[in-house]
């Protein structure tokens, strides 16, 4: 094996280890029937605003990602949210399911609410955004702006006291 190929393989292995290393995420808080999905994420409302993350490509979306083998979609949503925003949450109800199998849950913060970047290689910024500015953001999946705008506004109308 040549040196260049060896260096590339070592770099790839190291990158994989960094990205998949023990995340330090809190234990899953969800208790209930487990959903199965390839990927999942959370919608977290705080003071009428939605917690969003900006990926390194400059595009916004709710925190979420791949569900690990043997992990429920709810626990995957909780873990991914913590990994991307530093916020521990409890998955509550399913907000929507996308055609690609992505499950998006309404989630509630558990403990202190202190959004911060846990994975700087993936996440450029984390913050709370009012529904009025959703259309000003560049979304990872452009159709999500309108859908999430509707869902957030409906949730705020239904339960403004919980936000």
N, C-alpha and C positions, 0 to 999 in steps of 0.2 A: 504494500500500500504506500502511495507517495505521501510526502509530508503535507502538501496542500489539502489532499483529501482527508487526512487524519485531523488536521486543524479544523476543517469544516465540520467533520463529524463530532469532534469535541465541543465546538461552539454550539452546534445544534443540541447536543446532549445537555450541556450546561444551561442553555436557554430553556429547554424543556423542564429541567429540574427547578429553575428559578420560578417559572410560571406555574408549576404544579406542586411545588413544595407545600408542606403543611401551612395552611392559610392562617392558622391561629383563630379562625372563626369560632364564635361561641356555639355551644351545642344547639341543635335544632329545637325551637320552641313550639313548633306545630304539633298538635295532638289531634288526631282524627283520621278518617279514611285517607289513605295515600293515593294521590294522583300519580300517574306515570306520564312523563313527557321527556322529549330529548333536551329541552331547554326551558327555563322559567325565569321570571323576574318579579319585581314588586312595584306597586304604585303606593307611595307614601305621602300622605298629606300632612302638612304642618302649617297652621295659621293661614289656611286657604291657599297654600302654595304647594306645588309638587316637587319632590326631590328628583332631580335629573342628574345624569353624569354626562360629561363630554369626553368622548374617546379621543385618542391621539390624532385621529383624522379630522378633528374639528366638528364632528357630528354628535348630536344630542340624542338621548333616549333614556328610558327608565333603566335602572340597574338590572342586570340579568345576564344569564349565560347558560352554558352547558350543565346539564344535570349529570352527576357522576353515576357510574354503574351501582345499582342497589339503593340509590338515594331517591326519595320521593320528590316529586316536582315542588312541593311546598318547601321541603328542606333545602332543595337546590336553589330556590328563589331566595330563601333567607341567607344562605351561604354566599351566593353571588352578590347579593345586596351588601352584605358586610364587606366582602372582598373589594368591591368597587367604591363604596361610600364610607366605610367605617362605622355604619349604623347597624346595630343589632335590632332585628325585627322579628315579629311573629306573623306568619302568613295567616290570613283570615279567609276571605272568600275569593273565589275565582272571579276576576273582573272580565276577562275575555280569553279566548283561545284563538290563535292565528292559524292560517292554513298550513303553515310549516310545522305545526305542533307546539309552538312556543306558548306556554301558559303564563298569563300575567295575573298576579294576585293583588288584592288590596292587602296591605301589610301595615302593622302598627309598630312603632318603635318600642323597644324594650329597654328600660334604663335611660341613661343619659342620651340626649340627642345632640351629637357632635359630629356632623358630617366632615370627613376628611379623606384624603386619598390614601388608600392602602396599597394600591398597585400602580405606581407611577409609570410603569412601562405600558400600561393599558389606558389609564385614565389621566386626562389633562386637567379636568376640574369637576367639582361637584357643587351643586347649589340648589336653592329653592327658587322656583319660578312660578309666577302667577299665570293662570290660564290665558290672560290677555296677551302675553308675549310668546305663546307657543308658536304662532305662525311666523314670528320673526327669527326663530331658530332654524338652523339647518339640521334636520332630523336624519338619523341613521336609516330609518325607513320612512320616507316622506308621507305615506298615508297615515302614519301614526299620529301626526299632529292633530288632524281633525277628529279622529276616533278618541284619542286621549282627552282632548279638549271637551268633547261631549260627555265622556264618562266622568271626568273631574267635576264639571259643572253640575251634572246630575247628582253626584255624591254630595257635593256641597249643599245643594238644595234639600236633599233628603235628610242629612245629618250634620247640619252646620255646627252643632254643639260638640261633636266629636273631633273636630279638626282643631 
